[in-house]
Amino acid sequence: MRFTSQMGLALREAKLAATAGEVPVGAVIVDARGKVLASSGNRTRRDCDPTAHAEILVIRQAATALGQDRLVGCTLYVTLEPCAMCAGALAHSRVERVIYGAPDPKSGGIDHGARVFTHPQSHHRPEVIGGISERACASLLVDFFTQQRTKL
């Protein structure tokens, strides 16, 4: 089986989120064979739901698609390092791999901040690969927040 990154689809979801006025984060979950099970961007404002991060939304969609609460063998692609809430949900879902684009030194929950997967209480420790398409992911966020500040 050939590896195919789905970061491009995650970036597309992030751009759609930005167009809708959401923080531009996009996520995709694929099964062990690379089939896309779910994709989404942030929807916290649209849904009036502070937990509607892209990662949470795709975890829910993928679990529904598989008809189970465990995402064994699945890989998450996300444009920004997941926060502690999302990292906790990823541990509970038993996702096999987390691939993220831009690091988040301020609010990250994997390689920065809470470092959820390194805690002894973590139910599961997925493989983590950071920095994939980092420049494109980071510039999308920088551009979004620059535009937000100029609107003030």
ABEGO torsion letter per residue (X at the ends): XBBBBAAAAAAAAAAAAAAAGBBBBBBBBBBAAGBBABBBBBAAAAAGBAAABAAAAAAAAAAAAAGBABABGBBBBBABBBBAAAAAAAAAAGBABBBBBBBBAAABAAABEAGAAABAABABBBBBBBGBGAAAAAAAAAAAAAAAAAAX
